[in-house]
Amino acid sequence: MSADDYARIIIAVGRGMGVTSRGIMIALATTLVETNIRNYANRAVPGSLTVPYDAIGSDGKSVGLFQQQPQWWGRGDGIDLMDPATAARLFYAQLVQLDYNSSAHPPGWYAQAVQRSAHPHRYDTRFGDAEALYERLTTSTVF
């Protein structure tokens, strides 16, 4: 799958869950930072190697587009986190618990509240790219 294919899945899942365009762009910015929208397996999570992937990462036990760790996300074996739609649903399920449409914080703050990254400042640096990707895909693709 291409990055655009993955992004379309993230957009469709967000729309299906009633997430606003801002929330969807937060998710896209997250995947741009975490993986540049590539689906990463990880040797530390053997199940992730049993399903299609684009590359192999080595950041702890992080897998998938969002670099979610199976001990905190999903079923625990990591296989479900390799599914783009499932990974997006899990991300959005946490995001919608926040007031992510508020201007009280920049978009990256909400991504960080979900992801709990060691590098929280990176999400805002990719938000403009996420906006452009969202606009390009939603104006050129029928959902």
N, C-alpha and C positions, 0 to 999 in steps of 0.2 A: 504494500500500500504506500501511497505517497503521503507527504505531510498534509497536502490539501484533503486527501481522503480522510485522514484521521481528524483533521479540523472540522470537516463536514459532520462527522460522527459526534464530535464534542458539541457542535452547534445544535444538531438535531436532538441530542439527549437533553441539553439545556432547555431548548424550546419545549420539548415534551414534558419537562418538569416545571414549566412556568417560570423559568429563570429569565431575568431581563437581559437585554443586550449587554449591559455593563457587567453583569455576572458572567455571561458567556465570554466576554473579553478578558475578564480576570482569569478564567480557566485557560483560555488560549495563551495568555501571557505566562501563566504557570508552566504550561507544557513547552513554551518557547525557551524559558529559562532552564527547566529541568532536563530537557532532551532534544531541544530544537525540533520537537514534534516527531520523534522517532521512538519506536517501541523497543525498549531495552530489556533483555533478559539479564540474569545474573547467576554466575556459577554457585554463589552462596545460597541460591534459591533454586534447587534442582528442577522443580516443577515448571519454572519459567522457561526452561530449555526444551520443554516437550511440546510447546505450541509455537506458532510462527512469531518471529521477532526480526528486528532490523539490525540490531547490534547487541554486543554483550558488554554490560557495564560492571563496575566493581565498587560501587559506592555502598558499603555496608550490605544490606539486603534489599536495596531499592530496586524496583522493577517497574516496567511499563512506561507509558507516556508521562505520567505524573511523578514517577519515581517514588511510589508508595511502598511502604515496607509491610510485608505480610503479618508481622507480629502486631501491627496497629490497624491494618486495613484489611477488609475482605475476610475470606474464609480461613486464611492462615497458611495455605500452601503456595500462594503466589500466582497460581494459574489464572484465577479470576481477575487479578490485577493486570494481566497481560491482555485482557479483552478491553479494547478502547471504550466501548459503551459502558461496561461495568465500572471501569476506573473513573470515567466521567461522572457516572451516577454517584459513586462514593464521594468524589470531590464536591459535587453540588449539594449532596445531603448535608455536608458540613457547612458549606458556604451559606446556604439559605437559613441557617440558624443565626447568622450575623446580619446586621443592618447594612449589607454591602452596597446598597444604593445611596447611602448617606454620603454627604460630602465632608463628614467629620474627619475622614481619613482618606489618604490616597488609595487607589486600587490595590497597590502592592501590599498595603497593610492587611487587607482582607485575605489576599493570597497567603501571606505569611501566617495569619491566624489559623488558616486551614493546614498549611504545609509544615509549619514549625521548622523552617530551614535554618541552617547555620549561616546562611548568607541572605538575610531578609531584604536587603536593599536592592537586590537584582530584579525583583518583579516589576517595580516601577520603570526600570530602564527598558523593559520590553513591552510595556503597555501600548506604546504608539504602534509598534509592529503588530500587536494583537488587534488593535483597532483597524489597521489597514487590511489585515488578513480577513477579519470579520466582514468588513465592508465589501471587499473584493468577492468573497465567496457568497455573501447573501444577496448581492446585487446581480450576480451572474448565475446563480443556481436556484432552481425551484425546489423548495423543501416540501 
